Each structure stands twice: as C-alpha cells, then as structure tokens.
Amino acid sequence: MDVLDWFSRWYEAQCDGDWEHRFGPSISTVDNPGWSLKIDLAGTDCDGRTLDRLTHNYEHEADWWTCWTQDNVFYGVGGPLQLRSILEVFRGWATIVSPSLPE
C-alpha cells in the first residue's frame, strides 16, 4: 500500500470523535528548505512508545531526514524531497510497535 494511503488510513483509525479535535498530525515546511511532520501520539495506537533518533544523510543539503519521539510526540524533518521517506519511517515504526495496524 502506498505510504500516503496508509497514513490516511492510520489517521482515520485514530479518529474517535475526540482525538481528532485535540491532537492529530501536522505537516509543515521548514526554511532550509524541507518538511516537518509532527504527530501527537496521545490516544493513538502508538501512545507511550519511543523512537530513538534515526538519521539519513544528515550533512547533505537536500537528501536528508531525521525522525524521533520526544514527550509522546513523533517528529520527522527532512529535505524537500523527503516527505515520503519521513512518512515511511513513521509507518515502519508504527507497524512494529502496533502490529495490528495495516502495513
């Protein structure tokens, strides 16, 4: 399944009439340039799980990303062509910590 389709299904599965009003994912841009993904994990299938910082090509100007969790929030940032990679990291991590999620 395409990662964007998977992410949409993951989001829908978390929506319970309350969670989506208080939490949810946020995708924005960063100024170097690139992408930022922030997902508050409270109330999700991944609530309380941790991810040590993972990095790819961190010194490269455009082909880089890094992902981690902190204070029950998943963070991913990366270069302008790395949004799909960041979402793939989240999918890989989320399906390992919550095997009931579709891959």
Secondary structure by P-SEA (a helix, b strand, c coil): ccaaaaaaaaaaaaccccccccbbbbbbcccccbbbbbbcccccccccccccccccccccccccccccccccbbbbbbccccaaaaaaaaaaaaaaacccccc
